[in-house]
Amino acid sequence: LTTTPVHRKDLLVKLTDDTDPYFLFTLPISEEDFQSLKVQQGLLIDFASFPQKFIDLLNLCSLEQDSDNPRYGQMLIAIKSES
C-alpha cells in the first residue's frame, strides 16, 4: 500500500516474470477503484484486507497450476490502449 499526498491509500500491484527480465506490469488500485471492483466481482472484503487476500489467491493459483482439476486459475490479458 502507498499513501498519496492527500492521504489516500492505493494498492500498487507489480507483476514480473522470472523467465522474462523485460516484463513488468504495474497497476495502481485506489480505494475508489476497489469499491467498483468489489461491486463488479461481488467481493466480501474491505480495502484494508484486499492486498493479503489477493496474495493468498495468487498463491492458491500457483499451487494448483499443475493440478489436473484446479479450483483456481489466473490469467493476465493485456489490452493495448490507443492513445
N, C-alpha and C positions, 0 to 999 in steps of 0.2 A: 504494500500500500504506500502511496505517496500522498503528501499533503500539498495542495496548491496554495498560492499566496492568499486566497480568500478563505482558507481553512476548509476547503472541500477535499474530501478524500477520493482518490482514484486508485483503481487496481490496474497495474501495468503488467500485462501478460506478454512474456517474451518466449518465443518458440525458436529452438535451434535444432540442427540435425548433426549428429556426431559423424555422419558419413559425408556431409557437405559443409565444409567450413565457410562457404559463402552464403549459406541460408540463414536468414534472420527475419523473423516476423514479429512485430510488436503491435499490441492492441491496448490502448488505454480504455478502461471502463469506468465511467463516473458513476456516482450514486444514482443519478438520473437515468443513465443508460441501463443500470442494473434493474431499476424499477420497471422499465419497459421490458427487459429480458425476463424478469420474474413473471410478469403478466403473460407474455407470449408463451413461455415454457412451463407455466404452472409451478414455479419453484416455491417451496415452502420454507425457505430460509431467509435470513436478513442479510444485508450487505456485509456486515461485520463477519459473518460466518462463511460467506461465499468463497473467499480465497482458499481456505483449508478444505472445504468441501469439493472445490474444483480440482485441487491437487489430489484428494482422495479418489475422485472419479477417474482422473487420468492414470493413477496408479492401478486401479482396478482394470482399466482397459489394457494397460501394459501387461498385467499378469495373465490376462485371458487371450492375448493376441494369437497364441499358438494353439488354443483350445479348438476342438472340433465343433463345439457348440457354445461359443462365447455368449455371455449375457450382456456384455458391454463392448462397445467398439468406438473408435474415434476416426474422424475424417476431417482433413483440412481442405477446404475448397477456396482457392484464391481467385478473386474476380478482379480483373484489371479495370480500374476506373479510367474513363476517358476525360482527362482534364487538360 
